[in-house]
Amino acid sequence: MATASSLFLASSPISTAPRTRTGPAASCPPAARPSLRLRQRPSPAVAAAVQAEHQPAVAAAPKPPALPFRVGHGFDLHRLEPNLPLIIGGINIPHDRGCEAHSDGDVLLHCVVDAILGALGLPDIGQIFPDSDLRWKGADSSVFMREAVKLMHEAGYELGNLDATLILQKPKLSPFKETIRSNLCDLLGADPSVVNLKAKTHEKVDSLGENRSIAAHTVVLLMRK
């Protein structure tokens, strides 16, 4: 279960990165575009800020039964708008549109966080990191991911496996999938053999197929340590 030491917020505003993302070049598969970027990790001060004040929503959640395994599902969708960075799995993907969101709009990481929280029987990401809190405006979603993984370990579980599906019409993600998956494994502290990532179009149907939005589904299996 989540302990009284987990999921803290800063007592003072958090300094977050601007909407224009920069960072060192990612290690990409040969087919990846040269402009692909791996986002910089949050500074120690930003990462430590999530431990400054306990979140009542997590503290009030009932203690989950000590089951041998737990399953969680996550879903997220963001509207795409021109002149915003498209961040997927912590990677800045070259595109003419990006996600409109309170934080960095990383649809994959938000989805994975919700799947882990759901498996643990905890509130969703919107309750724990509300978009009404200016401290999370433009925040790097790896902060949320690392806190979700911390809660998972504190509850006595480890990742069994994860299966994620990204749904977007453009851009094609095949050149970037392995870089995204590698970064996701790093954030989860997981072996690549237990993390699967798929990408699909929406066959030009509705907002997803018209390149006006992007969505993701994630299922996780957590195993008792």
C-alpha positions, 0 to 999 in steps of 0.5 A: 500500500502507499505509505505516509512517505509517498506522493508529496507535493512541493510547499512552494511552486515547482519550476517546470520546463517551458512548452518548447522541449529541448534535450540531448539527442536520443539514441535512435534506431537507424530508421529514426529521424535525426531530429528525434530528442529524448527529454531531459530528466527533471532536476533533483529539485523538481523530482524531490518536490513531489515528496514535500506534502502528503496527498490526502487522496492517496492517504485515504485510499483503502489498503488493497488486499495482498493478492498474488497479482493485480491488473490495471487498465489506463486510458488517455486522450489529448487534443492535438494543436499546432505549434506544440511539442508532441511528447510520447513516452518522454520522447519529443517526436517531430510533428507539426502538432502537439498535445494540448494539456496542463502538463507536457501532455505525454499521453503514453506516460499518463496512460501508464501511470493510470494503469499502475494506480488502477492496479493498486486501487488508488485514485487516478492521475487527475486526482493526484496531480490535478490540472487545477494546481499550477505547480504541474503546469508544463511538468515533465510526466516522468515525475508522475511515472516515477511516483507511480512506480514508487507507490507500486514498490511500496505496496509490495508489487513489481511489474509483471508485464505491460502492454500499451497501444498508441492510437494516432493517424500521424506521424508514423511511429515505427521509426521511434517505437524502440526509442520510446519503449527503451525510455519507458523501460528505464522509467519503469525499471523493467526489462524490455522483454516485459514491456510491449508497445504497439501503434495503430492508426484510426483509419481516418475515423473521428478526431483520432483519424483526422489527426485532431487527437491522440489516445493510448490504452495500457494494461499492466500486470503487477506481481506480488514480490 
